[in-house]
Amino acid sequence: MDFERKPLIGMVHLKPLPGSYLYDGDFDEVIESAVRDARTLEKAGFDAIMLENFGDVPFPKYVGKTTVAAFTVVAKTIRDEVSVPLGINVLRNDGIAAYSIAYAVGADFVRVNVLSGLAYTDQGIIEGIAHELAKLRKLLPSKIKVFADVHVKHAVHFFDFEDAVRDTIERGLADAIVVSGRATGSPVDVEKLALAKKISPVPVMVGSGATHENLPELWEHADGFIVGTWIKRDGKVENEVSLERARKLVELANKLRKSL
């Protein structure tokens, strides 16, 4: 991942996978929908794509074997269809599954919601998995990078933000950190983003709420942007990726890159 160009990473929000509560029995459509969104993002000029089992509500803390198997099939299909870097995020906090899938399909990075510390969430108390993930990375060495959230969205945190940044990097061994708003699509706190950028020796990414309107403001404080909601049709997260909106964001990013 070339962080010097401040990459745009587009989200492919998977429909409910087999084994999840809302799965409707049509796995072919799950795959085809994901492939369509991935192709749209590549055609629009996004720098990378990340897959997430967004439809698998209510989320468990760690997923089952059926989810891992289905997710791997979708990820491998997309890996064969697009040439841009690919990332994996397994909700709610299954970085072990994410890394395993990424390793199997040749993906480039994973996102871990709680790498260090703990978070109070709608799934209960989620504890960091840095130790377990480090052991797996030692067992299965690869080029796969770990992007870790600091004060992940949809959660309450009691650790100081600055301490959490340092712990995630120095003790959790994150390759990049992600700063988000309170919930999916919510704008990031610019002051927190700027603080993270000031103290972090690794790249800092915006994890939610990036839009065509606020991208110029966020640009100087971040090294990359994970974008999901704004690039969907009508800006609604449940819709498919809009080629028009995705291209519009890429065009703006390209203009901002010329100022670097």
Secondary structure, DSSP 8 states (H G I E B T S, - for coil): --GGG--EEEEEE----TTSTT--S-HHHHHHHHHHHHHHHHHHT-SEEEEE-TT--S--SS--HHHHHHHHHHHHHHHHH--S-EEEE-TTT-HHHHHHHHHHHT--EEEES-SSSEEEETTEEEE--HHHHHHHHHHS--S-EEEEESS-SSEE--S-HHHHHHIIIIIT--SEEEE--SSTT----HHHHHHHHHH-SS-EEE-S---TTTHHHHHTT-SEEEE-STTBGGG-TTS-B-HHHHHHHHHHHHHHHTT-
